[in-house]
């Protein structure tokens, strides 16, 4: 399953408390194939993220069918590590799984 990780553009910031890094590390640890989509830092410029998830917060995961998964990063990381990421895919294409 190849997904897109929508995250902030501060790629060098790699510590456990950073939400974007927490989810990216969980994807790495779980062996999930993904593409990084580094977005703007300014919330007002996050139009693609807002279209995708209905909010301006990183990180978010976009599935191949265009659906998205966005939750608090700790919950997202736990879902990924438990092997349940595919369950967060919304069966109605274009909708957002919360």
N, C-alpha and C positions, 0 to 999 in steps of 0.2 A: 504494500500500500504506500504509494508516494503521496505525501501531503505537502502543503505549504505552511511554514511557520511565519506568521506575521509578527514581527518584533521590532523593538526600537533599533535605531542605527548605531547605538553604542556597543559595537561588537566586542570590544576589548574588555568590557566590564564583566568579569567572570568571578562572581562570588555567590555563595548560596542564597543570600537574601534578595538578590536581584530577580524580579519575576521572569523576565525574558530568558535569562540564563538558566534559571531553575527548570523551565519547561524544555529549553533546548538540550540541557544535559540529560533530562529524563528521556527525551527522544533518542539521544546518542546511546545512553546506557541500555535502552530497550532494543536497539538495532533497527529503529524505524527510519525508513528512507524519507527524507524531507528536503525541501528547498527553502532557503531563508529568503524572506521578503522583508528587507529592512526598510522601515517606514520613517516618516518625519518625526522629529521630537515634538514639534508644536502640535498640540491637540487640535487646533483649528485647521490644520493642514492634513489631517488624517481622514480624508474623504473616502478613500477606498475601504479603510477599516470600518468606518461608520456604515457604509453601504453593506458591508459583509456581515457585521455583527450587531448593528444598531447602537453601538457605543464607541467611545474613543480610547478605550483602554487596551494596552498590550498585555500579554501576548494573546494571539488567537491562532487557531489551526483551521486551515481551509482544506476541505476534502476535494477529490477529483471532480465530484459532481457539483461543486460550487457551494455546498453547504458548509457551515462553520461551527466550530466549538469554541466557546469562550466562557471561562469561569475563573475563579481566583487561581493564581498560579500553583499554589500548594495542592489544590484539588485536581488541577490539570495534570500535574506531575504524578500524583498518586494514581490517577486513571491510567496514565501511560505506563507506569511501572507495573500496574496490576494486569496489563495486557487488555484493557477494556476500551482503548481508544476507538476502535471500529464501532463499538456500541454507541458512541456519541454522535455518529453520523445520523443526520436526519433523513428519514426515508422520503420526505417531500423535498425534492431538489429546489434549491434557492432559499430554503428556510434556514433559520439559525437554531442549532441545538444548544440549549443552555444548560 
